[in-house]
Amino acid sequence: MANSLFGNNLFLNLLAALLISIAIAILALWRGSLSRSGAAGALIVGTLVFGLGGWVWGVLLGIFFVTSSLLSHFKEAEKQVAAEKFSKGHQRDIGQTLANGGLGSLVAVLSFLSPSAAWFPLFIGVIATVTADTWATEVGTLARQPPRLITTGRRVEVGTSGGISALGTAVSLLGGLLIGLAAGALDNNLALGTAAAIGALSGLAGSLFDSLLGATVQRIYYCDVCGKDTERKVHKCGYATRPLRGWSWLNNDLVNLLSSLAGGLVAVALWLLF
């Protein structure tokens, strides 16, 4: 296994990955970044990525998790209005954990079962996307100017699914760039400039695809009491909402999963191009 701590010793690699994942999950629980179910999801994702993908893959996953957790607590009080529109809070549950890390885990498993040079660029694109999208959400909601719907350019309220801002877009590009730079710096098989470009462009593409799904087919509800749209079936006011638009099965977690796949495919295409 490439970049593994104990060579081809699968048991020791998985054991080390499990212990590292347990330590991170406990810390995240203590910090309030994960719920108990989210911690369980983090154990699964971390063990598979670190144990089967190798320590470089684990570091990239760790960069996503640590930076996203820190940003979720950044100016938290100022993001309360936007948070009312989101289906879940900053304390991530197992659905969010698997939505952001599940595809990366699958790629790690496939890379172990059928080694190929293409798996690592795919993984970079997946992690770059979830990093870019999370950064855009956590920082973009603090923009002074209201976001615009990605499909029409119409001004919408902060936190509206499909809304983008200049700040959020710039931050998403930086998030993907960070993953790409880290990948290039840690893996000698990928040139730093190539990895940086793959991370930045695939992360941005995946994040924008997330916004496109959010503006078109993601299930959105409406609270008649508050007169606001939301991703929640029950609004924060306590009243049940009604479907406003979108496909009934496509919630925010699935949107995140699909966008990470899109970002991963863009990364592979860029890798082949370069």
C-alpha positions as CSV (number, residue, x, y, z in Angstrom):
1,M,0.0,0.0,0.0
2,A,1.4,3.4,-1.1
3,N,2.5,5.7,1.8
4,S,1.3,3.2,4.4
5,L,2.9,3.2,7.9
6,F,3.6,-0.5,8.0
7,G,4.1,-1.5,4.4
8,N,1.9,-4.3,3.3
9,N,0.8,-5.3,6.8
10,L,-2.9,-4.7,6.5
11,F,-3.7,-5.5,10.1
12,L,-1.2,-3.0,11.6
13,N,-2.2,-0.3,9.1
14,L,-5.9,-0.6,9.9
15,L,-5.1,-0.8,13.6
16,A,-3.1,2.4,13.5
17,A,-5.8,4.1,11.4
18,L,-8.4,3.0,13.9
19,L,-6.5,4.4,16.9
20,I,-5.8,7.7,15.2
21,S,-9.5,8.0,14.2
22,I,-10.6,7.2,17.7
23,A,-8.4,10.0,19.1
24,I,-9.7,12.5,16.5
25,A,-13.3,11.5,17.1
26,I,-13.0,11.9,20.9
27,L,-11.5,15.3,20.4
28,A,-14.2,16.3,18.0
29,L,-16.9,15.1,20.4
30,W,-15.3,17.1,23.2
31,R,-15.2,20.2,20.9
32,G,-18.8,19.7,19.9
33,S,-17.9,19.3,16.2
34,L,-19.4,15.8,16.0
35,S,-22.5,14.1,17.5
36,R,-22.1,10.5,18.7
37,S,-23.4,9.2,15.4
38,G,-21.0,11.6,13.6
39,A,-18.1,10.2,15.6
40,A,-19.1,6.7,14.5
41,G,-19.1,7.9,10.9
42,A,-15.7,9.5,11.4
43,L,-14.3,6.3,12.7
44,I,-15.4,4.4,9.6
45,V,-14.2,7.1,7.2
46,G,-10.9,7.7,9.0
47,T,-10.0,4.0,9.4
48,L,-10.7,3.2,5.7
49,V,-9.0,6.3,4.3
50,F,-5.9,6.2,6.5
51,G,-5.7,2.4,6.7
52,L,-6.2,1.6,3.0
53,G,-5.3,4.8,1.2
54,G,-2.2,5.6,3.3
55,W,-1.0,8.3,5.5
56,V,-1.0,11.0,2.7
57,W,-4.7,10.3,2.1
58,G,-5.3,10.5,5.8
59,V,-3.5,13.8,6.1
60,L,-5.7,15.3,3.3
61,L,-8.8,14.0,5.1
62,G,-7.5,15.5,8.3
63,I,-6.9,18.9,6.7
64,F,-10.5,18.9,5.5
65,F,-11.9,17.9,8.9
66,V,-9.8,20.2,11.1
67,T,-10.2,23.3,9.0
68,S,-14.0,22.7,8.5
69,S,-14.5,22.1,12.2
70,L,-12.6,25.3,13.1
71,L,-14.5,27.4,10.5
72,S,-17.9,26.0,11.8
73,H,-17.2,27.7,15.1
74,F,-15.8,30.9,13.5
75,K,-18.1,33.8,14.3
76,E,-20.9,31.3,15.0
77,A,-23.3,33.9,16.5
78,E,-23.2,36.0,13.3
79,K,-24.2,32.9,11.2
80,Q,-27.3,32.1,13.2
81,V,-29.7,33.7,10.7
82,A,-28.2,31.6,7.8
83,A,-28.2,28.5,10.0
84,E,-32.0,28.6,10.2
85,K,-32.1,27.6,6.5
86,F,-29.8,24.7,6.9
87,S,-31.1,21.2,7.6
88,K,-28.5,20.6,10.3
89,G,-26.3,22.5,12.6
90,H,-22.5,22.7,12.9
91,Q,-22.4,19.5,15.0
92,R,-22.1,16.9,12.2
93,D,-24.0,13.6,12.4
94,I,-23.3,10.4,10.6
95,G,-25.2,11.5,7.5
96,Q,-23.0,14.5,7.1
97,T,-19.9,12.6,7.9
98,L,-20.6,9.9,5.3
99,A,-21.8,12.5,2.8
100,N,-18.5,14.3,3.0
101,G,-16.2,11.4,3.6
102,G,-18.1,8.4,2.3
103,L,-17.0,8.7,-1.3
104,G,-13.4,9.2,-0.3
105,S,-13.6,6.0,1.8
106,L,-14.9,4.1,-1.2
107,V,-12.1,5.4,-3.4
108,A,-9.6,4.3,-0.7
109,V,-11.1,0.8,-0.7
110,L,-11.0,0.6,-4.5
111,S,-7.4,1.8,-4.6
112,F,-6.5,-1.0,-2.3
113,L,-8.4,-3.7,-4.2
114,S,-7.4,-2.5,-7.7
115,P,-4.3,-0.2,-7.6
116,S,-4.2,2.5,-10.2
117,A,-2.6,5.9,-10.5
118,A,-6.0,7.5,-11.2
119,W,-7.4,6.9,-7.7
120,F,-5.3,9.5,-6.0
121,P,-6.4,12.4,-8.3
122,L,-9.9,11.2,-7.9
123,F,-9.5,11.4,-4.1
124,I,-7.9,14.8,-4.3
125,G,-11.0,16.1,-6.2
126,V,-13.4,14.6,-3.7
127,I,-11.6,16.0,-0.7
128,A,-11.0,19.3,-2.5
129,T,-14.7,19.6,-3.2
130,V,-16.0,18.9,0.3
131,T,-13.4,21.3,1.7
132,A,-14.2,24.0,-0.9
133,D,-17.9,23.7,-0.3
134,T,-17.7,23.7,3.5
135,W,-15.4,26.7,3.5
136,A,-17.7,28.5,1.1
137,T,-20.7,27.9,3.4
138,E,-18.9,28.7,6.7
139,V,-17.2,31.9,5.4
140,G,-19.5,32.9,2.5
141,T,-22.5,33.4,4.9
142,L,-20.5,36.3,6.5
143,A,-20.3,38.3,3.2
144,R,-21.6,41.8,3.5
145,Q,-23.4,41.7,0.2
146,P,-26.3,39.3,-0.1
147,P,-25.7,36.2,-2.3
148,R,-27.1,35.7,-5.8
149,L,-28.8,32.6,-7.1
150,I,-26.4,30.7,-9.3
151,T,-29.0,30.1,-12.0
152,T,-30.6,33.5,-12.3
153,G,-28.3,36.0,-10.5
154,R,-31.3,37.1,-8.4
155,R,-30.4,38.3,-4.9
156,V,-31.5,35.9,-2.2
157,E,-31.3,35.7,1.6
158,V,-28.0,34.5,3.2
159,G,-28.0,30.7,3.5
160,T,-30.4,30.1,0.6
161,S,-29.6,26.9,-1.2
162,G,-28.0,27.7,-4.6
163,G,-26.9,31.2,-3.5
164,I,-23.3,32.2,-4.2
165,S,-21.2,35.2,-3.3
166,A,-17.8,36.6,-4.4
167,L,-16.4,35.9,-1.0
168,G,-17.8,32.3,-0.9
169,T,-16.5,31.6,-4.4
170,A,-13.0,32.9,-3.6
171,V,-12.9,31.0,-0.3
172,S,-14.0,27.7,-2.0
173,L,-11.1,28.2,-4.5
174,L,-8.7,28.6,-1.6
175,G,-10.0,25.5,0.1
176,G,-9.5,23.3,-2.9
177,L,-6.1,24.9,-3.5
178,L,-5.0,24.0,0.0
179,I,-5.9,20.4,-0.6
180,G,-4.0,20.4,-3.9
181,L,-0.9,22.0,-2.5
182,A,-0.8,19.5,0.4
183,A,-1.3,16.6,-2.0
184,G,1.6,17.8,-4.2
185,A,3.9,18.5,-1.3
186,L,3.3,15.1,0.3
187,D,3.2,12.8,-2.7
188,N,6.2,12.7,-5.0
189,N,4.3,11.2,-7.9
190,L,2.4,14.4,-8.5
191,A,4.0,17.7,-9.4
192,L,3.2,20.5,-6.9
193,G,1.8,22.8,-9.6
194,T,-0.3,20.1,-11.2
195,A,-1.7,19.0,-7.8
196,A,-2.4,22.6,-6.8
197,A,-4.3,23.3,-10.1
198,I,-6.3,20.0,-9.8
199,G,-7.2,20.8,-6.2
200,A,-8.3,24.4,-6.8
201,L,-10.2,23.8,-10.1
202,S,-11.9,20.5,-9.1
203,G,-12.8,21.9,-5.7
204,L,-14.3,25.0,-7.2
205,A,-16.2,23.0,-9.9
206,G,-17.6,20.6,-7.3
207,S,-18.7,23.5,-5.0
208,L,-20.4,25.3,-7.9
209,F,-22.1,22.0,-8.9
210,D,-23.4,21.7,-5.3
211,S,-24.9,25.2,-5.6
212,L,-26.5,24.3,-8.9
213,L,-28.2,21.3,-7.4
214,G,-29.2,23.4,-4.4
215,A,-30.8,26.0,-6.7
216,T,-32.7,23.5,-8.9
217,V,-33.4,19.9,-7.7
218,Q,-32.6,19.8,-4.0
219,R,-35.7,19.4,-1.8
220,I,-36.5,22.8,-0.2
221,Y,-39.3,23.4,2.2
222,Y,-41.3,26.5,3.2
223,C,-42.4,27.7,6.6
224,D,-45.8,29.4,6.3
225,V,-45.5,30.7,9.9
226,C,-42.2,32.5,9.4
227,G,-42.5,33.0,5.7
228,K,-39.1,31.6,4.9
229,D,-37.7,28.7,2.9
230,T,-35.5,26.1,4.5
231,E,-34.0,22.7,4.2
232,R,-35.8,21.5,7.3
233,K,-38.9,19.5,7.5
234,V,-39.6,21.1,10.8
235,H,-38.5,24.8,11.0
236,K,-36.6,26.1,14.0
237,C,-39.8,27.8,15.1
238,G,-41.2,24.3,15.8
239,Y,-43.8,24.3,13.0
240,A,-43.9,21.7,10.2
241,T,-42.9,23.0,6.8
242,R,-44.3,22.1,3.4
243,P,-42.4,21.1,0.2
244,L,-41.6,24.1,-2.0
245,R,-39.5,22.6,-4.8
246,G,-37.0,19.9,-5.7
247,W,-36.9,16.1,-5.6
248,S,-38.2,14.5,-2.4
249,W,-35.2,12.2,-2.0
250,L,-32.5,14.7,-2.7
251,N,-31.5,16.3,0.7
252,N,-28.4,18.3,1.5
253,D,-26.4,15.2,2.4
254,L,-27.0,13.6,-1.0
255,V,-26.2,16.9,-2.7
256,N,-22.8,17.0,-0.9
257,L,-22.1,13.4,-2.0
258,L,-23.0,14.0,-5.6
259,S,-21.0,17.2,-5.8
260,S,-17.9,15.4,-4.4
261,L,-18.3,12.9,-7.1
262,A,-18.5,15.6,-9.7
263,G,-15.4,17.3,-8.3
264,G,-13.6,14.0,-8.3
265,L,-14.4,13.4,-11.9
266,V,-13.2,16.9,-12.8
267,A,-9.9,16.2,-11.0
268,V,-9.4,13.0,-13.0
269,A,-10.1,14.8,-16.2
270,L,-7.6,17.5,-15.3
271,W,-5.0,14.9,-14.3
272,L,-5.4,13.2,-17.7
273,L,-5.1,16.6,-19.4
274,F,-2.0,17.6,-17.6
